[in-house]
Amino acid sequence: MKKIFFTAILLGSVAASPALAQSYNPYYPNNVPANYYNYNATRPVKKNVADFKKFSMGFDYVMGSPSIIEQDFTLDNPLPGGDDYVGNADKFDDSVDSINVNVGWRPFRYLGFEAFYQHSLSDNQIKYQESYSLDPRFALAEYNLKYTAYGLDALIYIPVFSKLDILGTVGVANYDFTAEAELSSYNGSTANPISKSKTSFDESKVGYRYGVGAQVWLSQRLAFRAMYRYSSIGGDFIDDISEVALGLRYNF
């Protein structure tokens, strides 16, 4: 939460800077054509919204922190005479980065929608090693957590400066998590495992997402965005996930 707080302060200072006073935000009141608010006695004059950018394509780098539910598991030791390996799900890494791509539609000044697809990056972690003296064979316990998600967010836009919007989001997404713990034996190097024993936790859940953030218009079409999101999942393996996303939106 601190990351997004300080990022929002930075974005606000950039957007309000006198040196960058030119407004690229077509939704900011001062940038709306003069006849936008011009009403006569009988009916309003038709709004000129030619400058509004109703569609967008975006890319985010997402830093996620899932809350993993603790549960024990046992793996057979692939080394002759070795004890079984007892692990726990809390050894999976609680920091998983991912890439998000999205398309947006903003039919109204204060309201828009974004559909997204998200895929995590590789996250293989070695958590345990077992070996014997004068024996080239050894065993490694490796943990790997990955996930994909897709869904739809509704966004509330609040133009506060000539280049800055404050954002609030609520949405729904389907999450597919795969977590694998593997104990493999090797002879001298990790090039080719001799044998392996593994277990996996697979979970697919629909969760609700809530977020806050800000975006700065860098040009009439390009905007930089920073968001914090919390997703309530309530699964048997993943309870929730917090994410900080930094990215760009191309508006047209």
Secondary structure, DSSP 8 states (H G I E B T S, - for coil): -HHHHHHHHHHHHHHH-GGG-----TTSGGGS-GGGG-B-SSSB-----TT---EEEEEEEEEEEEEE---EEEE--SSTT---EEEEGGGS-S-EEEEEEEEEE--SSSEEEEEEEEEE---EEEEEEEE-TT--EEEEEEEEEEEEEEEEEEEEEEE-SSSEEEEEEEEEEEEEEEEEEEEEEEESSSSS-SEEEEEEEEEEEEEEEEEEEEEEESSSSEEEEEEEEEEE---SSEEEEEEEEEEEEEE-
